[in-house]
């Protein structure tokens, strides 16, 4: 059964897929999340494969030898055979996945993307604060797709507000969304004073997956009254 994702949001898996296709246009397969952790590169394997295994408390202490020890076959790595091409393909897939996770964390911390935590018991969506991405376990939260629910000991599903891919043209804002945009701007202006230019920026950020036309922005402005005492700037500059 497909996982439920509220309208306007993406699962962590889909968000990473979008960023992965942007970072690695030709290499990203969408199967990177299946790659195991703890794999090593071919270069690292070449460096360590012939080293004798560390044993006992004297490991790391060089002991003089009277006779040269016979060469022994390198023991296999605990994660498999790093010399196998399929192993190295999996290693590279894991590295791509880690890079996409790192990029997602950076964008969330910078405010370029927004995340929410879905409480599976109440159905409520909690806005994820920017400080969440500065925690020592932020990478683990993205890896598991879960984060602590504010004010609770439980964890919820981590979601990312829907965003368009870099090479994907944005769709025009549907007429059905105009009313939603009007209400969102009214709620914003009830708590914060914004110029028309700042209001336009707010609308574009709030509906980042859509292309707002100048005509739509003016239509939204006409439906939102300017609070008394604030000078109204001309819409022609928008």
PyMOL commands that set and color helices and strands:
alter all, ss='L'
color gray80, all
select helices_A, chain A and resi 12-23+32-34+42-48+85-110+130-134+138-144+175-189+196-206+214-223+235-237
alter helices_A, ss='H'
color red, helices_A
select strands_A, chain A and resi 9-11+115-118+125-127+146-148+155-161+171-172+210-211
alter strands_A, ss='S'
color yellow, strands_A
deselect
rebuild
show_as cartoon
